[in-house]
């Protein structure tokens, strides 16, 4: 059984991962190791390493299973698919304007309550990224979405029977308990040592004490260049079970530190409520969008595999 909210979170995480998985490497031109050739384009070792760092920097994101060469091969496969998708988008004349990227970039800052680009640059630097790279990743994500729509949308037909079946079998009939969460994120720097992790831990404890002494979240965010996230109300059932159990004993308005593999988070339980169930008529539009998206992703994945089979790819890893 997959809840609607969990599917929404999954799609959001997929979008986030596409943003960072498809990010183009930037920086000064240097002679470095080439690990793959895709038609007439190359993939460097630094691109693979940047992808790993980008994933590790995301709170709650999971590195693909595997280690060492196995993990690098998985990341390389994702980069190969990215090269093929961008080449096909270019061939079809699919573009993303600077104006669209700027608008999405400003929305990103607004969602994370960051008004100053200087502050954003400081936040991104902790994850090994720059504003220029973030904007490129936004453009790549938008390009991917448009290509996927062109490739798959026309082939996907969602019937009323499918919508009804999804509602009857997977849509939650009871709202369940929900919790409103806000977070301040303190990620470990890429390739952090144990000493660096301990330093981040001490900083998290210090910031928590500042907050408990009366310093507002906005002031803490600005003072320490932290990324703020307001998740709104989420279903307790959609949280990691251990996190859900931990937060069950946290009172509304209380802030607690949470350690993850990627760093530390200060999590505030803003409030709690009982979720409300929705009728089939109310839920149908959302279910239809979910099924449409699932169908498009399936069509696109099949198409991109076909592109790979028809391409000249040489792997040197």
C-alpha positions as CSV (number, residue, x, y, z in Angstrom):
1,X,0.0,0.0,0.0
2,X,1.5,3.4,-1.0
3,X,0.0,6.5,0.4
4,X,-0.7,9.5,-1.8
5,X,1.5,11.7,0.4
6,X,4.4,9.2,0.1
7,X,4.0,9.2,-3.6
8,X,4.2,13.0,-3.6
9,X,7.3,12.8,-1.5
10,X,8.8,10.2,-3.8
11,X,8.1,12.3,-6.9
12,X,9.6,15.3,-5.1
13,X,12.7,13.4,-4.1
14,X,13.0,12.1,-7.7
15,X,12.9,15.6,-8.9
16,X,15.4,16.7,-6.4
17,X,17.7,13.8,-7.3
18,X,17.4,14.6,-11.0
19,X,18.4,18.1,-10.3
20,X,21.6,16.9,-8.6
21,X,22.2,13.8,-10.6
22,X,22.0,15.7,-13.9
23,X,24.2,18.6,-12.7
24,X,26.9,19.4,-15.2
25,X,30.4,19.7,-13.8
26,X,31.8,23.2,-13.8
27,X,35.1,25.0,-13.1
28,X,38.4,25.6,-14.6
29,X,39.5,23.5,-17.5
30,X,42.1,20.9,-16.4
31,X,43.5,17.7,-17.8
32,X,41.8,14.9,-16.0
33,X,40.8,11.3,-16.3
34,X,38.1,10.4,-18.8
35,X,36.0,7.5,-17.6
36,X,33.5,7.2,-20.5
37,X,32.8,8.4,-24.1
38,X,29.2,8.8,-25.1
39,X,29.0,9.3,-28.9
40,X,31.1,12.5,-29.3
41,X,31.0,13.6,-25.6
42,X,33.2,12.6,-22.7
43,X,32.5,12.0,-19.0
44,X,35.3,12.8,-16.5
45,X,36.1,11.3,-13.2
46,X,35.3,14.6,-11.5
47,X,31.7,14.5,-12.8
48,X,31.2,11.1,-11.1
49,X,32.7,12.5,-7.9
50,X,30.6,15.6,-8.1
51,X,27.5,13.5,-8.4
52,X,28.4,11.5,-5.3
53,X,29.0,14.6,-3.3
54,X,25.8,16.2,-4.4
55,X,23.7,13.2,-3.4
56,X,25.5,12.9,0.0
57,X,24.9,16.6,0.7
58,X,21.1,16.2,0.5
59,X,19.5,15.7,4.0
60,X,17.7,12.3,3.9
61,X,18.9,11.4,0.4
62,X,20.3,7.9,0.0
63,X,23.4,6.9,-1.9
64,X,22.6,4.0,-4.3
65,X,23.5,0.6,-2.8
66,X,27.0,-0.6,-3.4
67,X,30.5,0.6,-2.7
68,X,33.7,1.4,-4.4
69,X,33.7,0.6,-8.1
70,X,30.2,-0.8,-8.1
71,X,28.8,2.5,-6.7
72,X,30.9,4.6,-9.2
73,X,29.6,2.4,-12.1
74,X,26.0,3.2,-11.0
75,X,26.7,6.9,-10.9
76,X,28.4,6.7,-14.3
77,X,25.3,5.0,-15.7
78,X,23.2,7.9,-14.5
79,X,25.6,10.3,-16.2
80,X,25.5,8.4,-19.5
81,X,21.7,8.6,-19.5
82,X,22.0,12.3,-18.8
83,X,24.3,12.8,-21.8
84,X,21.9,10.9,-24.1
85,X,18.9,12.8,-22.8
86,X,20.5,16.2,-23.3
87,X,21.7,15.3,-26.8
88,X,18.2,14.2,-27.8
89,X,16.6,17.4,-26.3
90,X,19.0,19.4,-28.4
91,X,18.2,17.4,-31.5
92,X,14.5,18.0,-31.0
93,X,15.0,21.7,-30.4
94,X,13.8,21.5,-26.8
95,X,15.1,24.5,-24.9
96,X,14.8,26.2,-21.5
97,X,15.2,30.0,-21.5
98,X,17.3,32.0,-19.0
99,X,14.1,33.7,-17.9
100,X,12.5,30.4,-16.9
101,X,15.6,29.3,-15.0
102,X,15.8,32.6,-13.2
103,X,12.1,32.4,-12.2
104,X,12.6,28.8,-10.9
105,X,15.8,29.9,-9.1
106,X,13.9,32.8,-7.4
107,X,11.1,30.3,-6.4
108,X,13.8,28.0,-4.9
109,X,15.1,30.9,-2.8
110,X,11.6,31.9,-1.7
111,X,10.7,28.4,-0.6
112,X,13.9,28.2,1.5
113,X,13.4,31.8,2.8
114,X,16.8,33.0,1.4
115,X,16.7,36.5,0.0
116,X,20.4,37.2,-0.4
117,X,22.4,35.4,-3.1
118,X,25.5,35.8,-0.8
119,X,23.8,33.8,1.9
120,X,22.7,31.2,-0.6
121,X,26.3,30.9,-2.0
122,X,27.5,30.3,1.6
123,X,24.9,27.6,2.1
124,X,25.6,25.9,-1.2
125,X,29.4,26.0,-0.6
126,X,28.9,23.7,2.4
127,X,27.6,21.1,0.0
128,X,30.4,21.7,-2.6
129,X,28.1,23.6,-5.0
130,X,27.9,27.1,-6.4
131,X,25.0,29.3,-7.6
132,X,26.1,28.9,-11.2
133,X,26.1,25.1,-10.8
134,X,22.7,25.2,-9.1
135,X,21.2,27.2,-12.0
136,X,22.7,24.8,-14.5
137,X,21.1,21.9,-12.6
138,X,17.7,23.7,-12.6
139,X,18.0,24.1,-16.3
140,X,18.9,20.4,-16.8
141,X,16.0,19.3,-14.6
142,X,13.5,21.5,-16.6
143,X,15.0,20.1,-19.9
144,X,14.6,16.6,-18.7
145,X,10.9,17.2,-17.7
146,X,10.1,18.6,-21.1
147,X,11.8,15.8,-23.0
148,X,10.1,13.2,-20.8
149,X,6.7,14.9,-21.6
150,X,7.5,14.9,-25.4
151,X,8.6,11.2,-25.3
152,X,6.0,9.7,-23.0
153,X,2.9,11.9,-22.7
154,X,1.2,11.0,-26.0
155,X,1.6,7.3,-25.2
156,X,0.1,7.4,-21.8
157,X,-3.7,7.0,-21.4
158,X,-5.1,7.0,-17.9
159,X,-8.6,5.4,-17.8
160,X,-11.4,6.1,-15.3
161,X,-11.1,2.4,-14.3
162,X,-7.4,2.8,-13.4
163,X,-8.2,5.9,-11.3
164,X,-10.9,4.1,-9.5
165,X,-8.7,1.0,-8.9
166,X,-6.0,3.2,-7.5
167,X,-8.4,4.9,-5.2
168,X,-9.9,1.6,-4.0
169,X,-6.6,-0.2,-3.4
170,X,-4.0,2.4,-2.6
171,X,-5.6,5.7,-1.6
172,X,-5.8,6.1,2.2
173,X,-9.4,6.1,3.4
174,X,-8.4,7.6,6.8
175,X,-6.4,10.7,7.2
176,X,-4.1,9.5,9.9
177,X,-2.0,11.7,12.3
178,X,0.0,14.5,10.7
179,X,2.8,16.6,12.0
180,X,4.0,20.0,10.8
181,X,7.8,20.1,10.7
182,X,10.4,22.8,10.2
183,X,14.1,22.1,9.8
184,X,17.5,23.9,9.8
185,X,20.0,21.7,8.0
186,X,23.7,21.4,8.7
187,X,25.2,19.0,6.2
188,X,28.6,17.5,6.5
189,X,31.1,18.8,4.0
190,X,31.8,16.4,1.1
191,X,34.3,13.7,2.2
192,X,34.0,14.9,5.8
193,X,36.5,13.5,8.4
194,X,35.4,12.4,11.8
195,X,36.9,15.6,13.2
196,X,34.8,17.7,10.8
197,X,31.6,15.7,11.7
198,X,32.3,16.3,15.4
199,X,32.7,20.0,14.7
200,X,29.3,20.1,12.9
201,X,27.8,18.3,15.9
202,X,29.1,20.9,18.4
203,X,27.8,23.7,16.1
204,X,24.4,22.1,16.0
205,X,24.3,21.9,19.8
206,X,25.4,25.5,20.1
207,X,22.8,26.7,17.7
208,X,20.1,24.7,19.5
209,X,21.1,26.4,22.8
210,X,20.9,29.8,21.0
211,X,17.4,29.0,19.9
212,X,16.3,27.8,23.3
213,X,17.6,31.1,24.7
214,X,15.2,33.0,22.5
215,X,17.0,33.6,19.2
216,X,14.5,33.2,16.3
217,X,15.0,30.7,13.5
218,X,15.3,33.5,10.9
219,X,18.1,35.1,12.9
220,X,19.9,31.7,13.3
221,X,19.5,31.0,9.6
222,X,21.0,34.3,8.6
223,X,23.7,34.3,11.2
224,X,25.0,30.8,10.5
225,X,24.1,30.6,6.7
226,X,21.8,27.6,7.1
227,X,19.2,26.1,4.8
228,X,15.7,26.4,6.2
229,X,12.9,24.0,5.2
230,X,9.2,24.1,6.1
231,X,7.8,20.7,5.2
232,X,4.2,21.7,6.3
233,X,2.0,18.9,7.6
234,X,3.3,15.4,6.7
235,X,1.8,12.0,7.6
236,X,3.5,10.4,10.5
237,X,3.2,7.1,8.6
238,X,5.4,8.6,5.8
239,X,8.3,9.4,8.1
240,X,11.1,7.0,8.8
241,X,9.8,4.7,11.6
242,X,12.6,5.6,14.0
243,X,12.1,9.3,13.3
244,X,8.4,9.0,13.8
245,X,8.9,7.2,17.2
246,X,11.4,9.9,18.2
247,X,9.1,12.8,17.3
248,X,6.1,11.2,19.1
249,X,7.6,12.3,22.4
250,X,8.4,15.8,21.2
251,X,5.9,18.5,22.2
252,X,4.5,21.0,19.8
253,X,6.7,24.1,19.6
254,X,9.8,22.1,20.8
255,X,13.0,21.8,18.7
256,X,15.3,18.8,18.8
257,X,18.5,17.8,17.1
258,X,18.5,14.9,14.7
259,X,21.6,13.2,13.3
260,X,21.5,11.6,9.8
261,X,24.2,10.1,7.6
262,X,24.4,13.4,5.8
263,X,24.7,15.8,8.8
264,X,22.6,17.3,11.5
265,X,19.2,18.8,11.5
266,X,17.3,20.9,14.0
267,X,13.7,19.8,13.7
268,X,10.9,21.8,15.2
269,X,7.5,20.2,15.7
270,X,5.2,23.1,14.9
271,X,1.9,21.3,15.5
272,X,-0.1,18.2,15.0
273,X,-3.5,17.4,13.5
274,X,-5.7,14.5,12.4
275,X,-5.7,14.2,8.6
276,X,-8.9,14.2,6.6
277,X,-10.0,11.6,4.2
278,X,-11.1,12.6,0.7
279,X,-13.9,11.2,-1.5
280,X,-13.2,9.7,-4.9
281,X,-14.4,12.9,-6.7
282,X,-12.0,15.0,-4.6
283,X,-9.1,12.6,-5.0
284,X,-9.5,11.7,-8.7
285,X,-7.6,14.7,-10.2
286,X,-4.6,14.1,-8.0
287,X,-4.6,10.3,-8.7
288,X,-4.9,10.9,-12.4
289,X,-1.8,13.2,-12.3
290,X,0.1,10.5,-10.3
291,X,-0.8,7.7,-12.8
292,X,0.1,10.0,-15.7
293,X,3.5,10.7,-14.2
294,X,4.2,7.1,-13.5
295,X,3.3,6.2,-17.1
296,X,5.5,8.9,-18.5
297,X,8.4,7.8,-16.4
298,X,8.0,4.2,-17.6
299,X,7.8,5.2,-21.2
300,X,10.8,7.5,-20.9
301,X,13.0,4.9,-19.1
302,X,12.2,2.4,-21.9
303,X,13.0,5.0,-24.6
304,X,16.3,6.1,-23.0
305,X,17.4,2.4,-22.8
306,X,16.8,2.1,-26.5
307,X,18.8,5.3,-27.1
308,X,21.7,3.7,-25.2
309,X,21.6,0.5,-27.2
310,X,21.8,2.6,-30.4
311,X,24.7,4.8,-29.2
312,X,28.4,4.4,-29.3
313,X,29.4,4.2,-25.6
314,X,32.9,3.3,-24.4
315,X,33.5,2.9,-20.6
316,X,37.0,3.2,-19.3
317,X,36.4,2.8,-15.5
